[in-house]
């Protein structure tokens, strides 16, 4: 006879299995204990190695900065550039070398040094400074076309815009030098519009004020009159010419006075004629 399901059963039903012995996780740990320990050692060594490497790099960079600070000439800066090539000080040393070369009159060598920085270290913060400096150096040499390209490259660097207004003003100056006042005005106005809070904004405004100002024409001054010759006083008769001795002058004047006071000689009378 089939038992109704609502009737209670006299036989206990298992509601869960009680596992006897270690769990699966414990079994995994037991089986892989050596591997886990080895992995922990590897991770610890890796972390320690990174920390040591960073410490060494920091010490190396600090040493490079100290060496660069003590460098006073091109030879010392070249040594920093070579010995600490993997530090930021190497690029700073290269900038210093370019500046020294320009100051020594080695203009072409200075421009080559700036181009080397731009090509080898495009992501370094000094690269945009080198680019802007290159524009001014080329402008000083009268290479306006190359200077224009250099300044435009500064403006095109979207991630480093702090020197863009300086480059825009330089482009305006180049346009003014070529006589294109409208183009120069565009560059100056762009600085004032896009960089209102920059110190270069007031500089651009000053450029606009004097953009159409014509300097007065220089006139050659008249020739200076020839200096008049001093008149030579007449030398009195009997005075010693060029004498500066007062005693001699007094003697000379006394002799003259005695001559003037001497009586004139008596006239000579003819003897009377004899009578016959």
LOVEX-804244 format. One record per residue (C-alpha): residue number from 1; x, y, z. Coordinates in Angstrom, 2 decimals. Each point is the difference from the previous one (the first is absolute). Example, Ala and Ser with C-alpha at 12.3 -4.5 7.8 and 13.67 -1.06 7.14 Angstrom:
2
{site 1,{12.30,-4.50,7.80}}
{site 2,{1.37,3.44,-0.66}}
END
This chain:
276
{site 1,{0.00,0.00,0.00}}
{site 2,{1.33,3.36,-0.99}}
{site 3,{0.80,2.30,2.86}}
{site 4,{-1.33,3.54,-0.12}}
{site 5,{2.67,2.63,-0.21}}
{site 6,{-1.41,2.03,2.85}}
{site 7,{0.52,-2.84,2.40}}
{site 8,{3.16,0.24,2.05}}
{site 9,{2.68,-2.51,-0.72}}
{site 10,{1.44,-2.16,2.69}}
{site 11,{3.41,-0.16,-1.75}}
{site 12,{2.38,2.98,0.34}}
{site 13,{1.04,1.69,-3.25}}
{site 14,{3.54,1.42,-0.36}}
{site 15,{-0.07,3.82,-0.39}}
{site 16,{3.70,0.53,-0.65}}
{site 17,{3.29,-1.77,-0.37}}
{site 18,{2.60,0.52,2.67}}
{site 19,{3.41,-0.12,-1.63}}
{site 20,{2.60,-1.65,2.06}}
{site 21,{3.71,0.99,-0.60}}
{site 22,{1.73,3.15,-1.49}}
{site 23,{-1.87,2.35,-2.33}}
{site 24,{0.78,0.43,-3.68}}
{site 25,{1.79,3.33,0.64}}
{site 26,{2.15,-1.58,2.68}}
{site 27,{0.83,-2.86,-2.33}}
{site 28,{1.03,2.55,-2.67}}
{site 29,{2.25,1.79,2.46}}
{site 30,{1.55,-3.25,1.09}}
{site 31,{0.69,-1.13,-3.52}}
{site 32,{1.36,3.37,-1.20}}
{site 33,{1.69,1.25,3.15}}
{site 34,{3.48,0.06,-1.53}}
{site 35,{-1.21,1.75,-3.14}}
{site 36,{-1.83,2.65,2.00}}
{site 37,{3.01,0.60,2.21}}
{site 38,{2.22,0.33,-3.03}}
{site 39,{-2.41,2.44,-1.63}}
{site 40,{-0.06,2.12,3.15}}
{site 41,{3.78,0.13,-0.01}}
{site 42,{0.05,1.05,-3.66}}
{site 43,{-2.56,2.75,0.61}}
{site 44,{1.94,1.28,3.02}}
{site 45,{3.23,0.05,-1.97}}
{site 46,{-1.69,1.83,-2.85}}
{site 47,{-1.43,2.65,2.29}}
{site 48,{3.32,0.37,1.76}}
{site 49,{1.83,0.23,-3.31}}
{site 50,{-2.29,2.78,-1.23}}
{site 51,{0.52,1.96,3.21}}
{site 52,{3.77,-0.42,-0.19}}
{site 53,{0.02,0.98,-3.67}}
{site 54,{-2.02,3.12,0.70}}
{site 55,{2.28,0.93,2.85}}
{site 56,{3.05,-0.44,-2.21}}
{site 57,{-1.62,2.03,-2.76}}
{site 58,{-0.86,2.78,2.41}}
{site 59,{3.53,0.06,1.36}}
{site 60,{1.38,-0.02,-3.55}}
{site 61,{-2.28,2.87,-1.03}}
{site 62,{0.93,1.98,3.10}}
{site 63,{3.70,-0.51,-0.74}}
{site 64,{-0.54,1.13,-3.59}}
{site 65,{-1.81,3.14,1.14}}
{site 66,{2.81,0.84,2.43}}
{site 67,{2.63,-0.52,-2.69}}
{site 68,{-1.91,2.18,-2.44}}
{site 69,{-0.33,2.75,2.58}}
{site 70,{3.78,0.09,0.36}}
{site 71,{0.63,0.00,-3.78}}
{site 72,{1.12,3.43,-1.19}}
{site 73,{1.31,-0.59,-3.53}}
{site 74,{-0.87,-2.01,-3.08}}
{site 75,{2.44,-2.82,0.79}}
{site 76,{-1.55,-0.60,3.44}}
{site 77,{-3.52,0.04,-1.46}}
{site 78,{1.02,-2.45,-2.71}}
{site 79,{1.20,-2.37,2.74}}
{site 80,{-3.38,0.21,1.75}}
{site 81,{-1.72,-0.63,-3.31}}
{site 82,{2.01,-3.20,-0.59}}
{site 83,{0.36,-1.37,3.54}}
{site 84,{-3.63,0.55,0.97}}
{site 85,{-1.70,-0.55,-3.33}}
{site 86,{-2.93,-1.82,1.64}}
{site 87,{-0.90,2.91,2.29}}
{site 88,{-1.89,3.26,-0.62}}
{site 89,{3.22,1.89,0.76}}
{site 90,{1.46,-1.18,-3.31}}
{site 91,{-2.60,1.98,-1.97}}
{site 92,{0.46,3.02,2.24}}
{site 93,{3.75,-0.22,-0.60}}
{site 94,{-0.63,-0.10,-3.75}}
{site 95,{-2.06,3.21,0.29}}
{site 96,{2.84,1.62,1.91}}
{site 97,{2.49,-1.04,-2.68}}
{site 98,{-2.16,1.56,-2.72}}
{site 99,{-0.22,3.25,1.95}}
{site 100,{3.76,0.10,0.61}}
{site 101,{0.74,-0.64,-3.67}}
{site 102,{-2.24,2.87,-1.06}}
{site 103,{1.64,2.30,2.53}}
{site 104,{3.43,-0.94,-1.38}}
{site 105,{-1.05,0.99,-3.51}}
{site 106,{-0.34,-3.62,-1.21}}
{site 107,{-3.49,0.57,-1.31}}
{site 108,{-0.24,-2.92,-2.41}}
{site 109,{1.25,-2.44,2.64}}
{site 110,{-2.55,1.36,2.47}}
{site 111,{-2.84,-0.51,-2.46}}
{site 112,{1.18,-3.56,-0.67}}
{site 113,{-0.01,-0.72,3.76}}
{site 114,{-3.59,1.27,0.30}}
{site 115,{-1.16,-2.14,-2.90}}
{site 116,{1.62,-3.05,1.60}}
{site 117,{-1.99,0.54,3.20}}
{site 118,{-3.25,0.32,-1.94}}
{site 119,{0.64,-3.18,-2.01}}
{site 120,{1.34,-2.23,2.80}}
{site 121,{-2.23,1.10,2.88}}
{site 122,{-3.39,0.95,-1.50}}
{site 123,{-1.87,-0.86,3.23}}
{site 124,{2.35,1.77,2.37}}
{site 125,{-1.32,3.30,1.46}}
{site 126,{3.12,1.77,-1.26}}
{site 127,{-0.82,-0.95,-3.57}}
{site 128,{-2.62,2.72,-0.48}}
{site 129,{2.41,2.53,1.57}}
{site 130,{2.66,-1.07,-2.50}}
{site 131,{-2.55,0.34,-2.84}}
{site 132,{-0.93,3.54,1.02}}
{site 133,{3.63,0.99,0.51}}
{site 134,{0.85,-1.39,-3.43}}
{site 135,{-2.58,2.34,-1.55}}
{site 136,{1.56,3.06,1.61}}
{site 137,{3.52,-1.09,-0.96}}
{site 138,{-1.02,-0.42,-3.64}}
{site 139,{-1.79,3.34,0.05}}
{site 140,{3.18,1.65,1.32}}
{site 141,{1.88,-1.46,-2.98}}
{site 142,{-2.56,1.42,-2.41}}
{site 143,{-1.33,-3.44,-0.96}}
{site 144,{-3.62,1.08,0.29}}
{site 145,{-1.45,-2.95,-1.92}}
{site 146,{1.65,-2.59,2.24}}
{site 147,{-0.88,2.05,3.07}}
{site 148,{-3.66,0.03,-1.01}}
{site 149,{-0.04,-3.81,-0.21}}
{site 150,{1.66,-0.30,3.41}}
{site 151,{-2.52,2.31,1.68}}
{site 152,{-2.92,-1.73,-1.68}}
{site 153,{1.26,-3.32,1.38}}
{site 154,{-0.19,1.49,3.50}}
{site 155,{-3.59,1.10,-0.58}}
{site 156,{-0.97,-3.44,-1.32}}
{site 157,{1.06,-1.79,3.21}}
{site 158,{-3.42,-0.30,1.62}}
{site 159,{1.29,-1.59,3.21}}
{site 160,{2.47,2.81,0.71}}
{site 161,{-1.74,3.28,-0.71}}
{site 162,{1.73,2.25,2.49}}
{site 163,{2.51,1.23,-2.62}}
{site 164,{-2.56,0.31,-2.81}}
{site 165,{-0.72,3.72,0.66}}
{site 166,{3.70,0.78,-0.17}}
{site 167,{0.21,-1.74,-3.37}}
{site 168,{-3.09,1.87,-1.26}}
{site 169,{1.53,3.36,0.91}}
{site 170,{3.19,-1.01,-1.81}}
{site 171,{-2.03,-0.87,-3.11}}
{site 172,{-1.65,3.41,0.23}}
{site 173,{3.40,1.67,0.20}}
{site 174,{1.17,-1.92,-3.06}}
{site 175,{-3.10,1.04,-1.95}}
{site 176,{0.52,3.64,1.00}}
{site 177,{3.63,-0.17,-1.11}}
{site 178,{-1.18,-1.22,-3.40}}
{site 179,{-2.49,2.89,-0.21}}
{site 180,{-3.11,-2.16,0.42}}
{site 181,{-1.73,2.00,2.74}}
{site 182,{-3.33,-1.78,-0.36}}
{site 183,{1.57,-3.40,0.66}}
{site 184,{1.98,1.41,2.90}}
{site 185,{-3.22,1.39,1.48}}
{site 186,{-1.65,-3.43,-0.25}}
{site 187,{2.77,-1.64,2.00}}
{site 188,{-0.04,2.68,2.71}}
{site 189,{-3.81,-0.12,0.32}}
{site 190,{0.08,-3.79,0.25}}
{site 191,{2.27,0.23,3.04}}
{site 192,{-2.34,2.45,1.72}}
{site 193,{-3.04,-2.17,-0.80}}
{site 194,{1.34,-3.47,0.88}}
{site 195,{2.39,0.86,2.85}}
{site 196,{-1.68,2.80,1.93}}
{site 197,{1.60,-1.01,3.31}}
{site 198,{3.48,-0.37,-1.45}}
{site 199,{2.67,2.69,0.50}}
{site 200,{0.43,-0.12,-3.78}}
{site 201,{-3.50,1.49,-0.44}}
{site 202,{1.14,3.45,1.13}}
{site 203,{3.08,-0.32,-2.20}}
{site 204,{-2.21,-0.73,-3.01}}
{site 205,{-2.22,2.99,0.86}}
{site 206,{3.07,2.26,0.04}}
{site 207,{1.02,-1.35,-3.38}}
{site 208,{-3.45,0.92,-1.35}}
{site 209,{0.28,3.59,1.27}}
{site 210,{3.19,0.64,-1.93}}
{site 211,{-0.72,-2.23,-2.98}}
{site 212,{-0.63,2.89,-2.41}}
{site 213,{2.28,2.46,1.73}}
{site 214,{2.59,1.46,-2.36}}
{site 215,{3.22,1.08,1.57}}
{site 216,{1.18,3.49,-0.98}}
{site 217,{2.42,0.25,-2.89}}
{site 218,{3.53,0.50,1.13}}
{site 219,{1.69,3.14,-1.35}}
{site 220,{3.73,0.35,-0.28}}
{site 221,{1.18,2.72,2.39}}
{site 222,{1.85,2.98,-1.56}}
{site 223,{3.77,-0.16,0.14}}
{site 224,{1.54,1.54,3.07}}
{site 225,{1.69,3.39,-0.63}}
{site 226,{3.76,0.01,-0.14}}
{site 227,{1.58,1.28,3.21}}
{site 228,{1.34,3.56,-0.21}}
{site 229,{3.71,0.47,0.38}}
{site 230,{0.89,2.15,3.03}}
{site 231,{1.46,3.40,-0.94}}
{site 232,{3.69,0.44,0.84}}
{site 233,{0.66,3.25,1.95}}
{site 234,{2.56,2.31,-1.52}}
{site 235,{3.38,-0.19,1.62}}
{site 236,{1.20,3.44,1.15}}
{site 237,{3.27,1.22,-1.39}}
{site 238,{2.95,-0.92,2.15}}
{site 239,{-1.89,-2.68,1.93}}
{site 240,{1.51,-3.42,0.08}}
{site 241,{-2.23,-2.32,-2.00}}
{site 242,{-1.22,-3.03,1.86}}
{site 243,{1.59,1.16,3.27}}
{site 244,{-1.81,-1.01,3.13}}
{site 245,{2.64,1.31,2.43}}
{site 246,{-1.30,3.23,1.66}}
{site 247,{3.56,1.13,0.88}}
{site 248,{1.13,-0.14,-3.61}}
{site 249,{-3.15,1.83,-1.08}}
{site 250,{0.67,2.76,2.57}}
{site 251,{3.61,0.44,-1.18}}
{site 252,{-1.15,0.16,-3.59}}
{site 253,{-2.60,2.66,0.78}}
{site 254,{2.54,2.04,2.09}}
{site 255,{2.47,0.11,-2.88}}
{site 256,{-2.73,1.28,-2.26}}
{site 257,{-0.96,2.77,2.42}}
{site 258,{3.65,1.18,0.31}}
{site 259,{0.32,0.24,-3.74}}
{site 260,{-3.17,2.08,-0.18}}
{site 261,{1.23,2.43,2.76}}
{site 262,{3.53,0.63,-1.50}}
{site 263,{0.35,3.65,-1.37}}
{site 264,{0.28,0.48,-3.67}}
{site 265,{3.56,0.87,-1.21}}
{site 266,{0.78,3.75,-0.68}}
{site 267,{0.07,1.00,-3.62}}
{site 268,{3.48,0.44,-1.52}}
{site 269,{0.79,3.64,-0.87}}
{site 270,{2.16,0.92,-3.01}}
{site 271,{3.19,2.02,0.88}}
{site 272,{-0.02,3.70,-1.05}}
{site 273,{1.54,0.78,-3.32}}
{site 274,{3.54,1.56,0.15}}
{site 275,{0.40,3.71,-1.10}}
{site 276,{2.57,0.95,-2.59}}
END
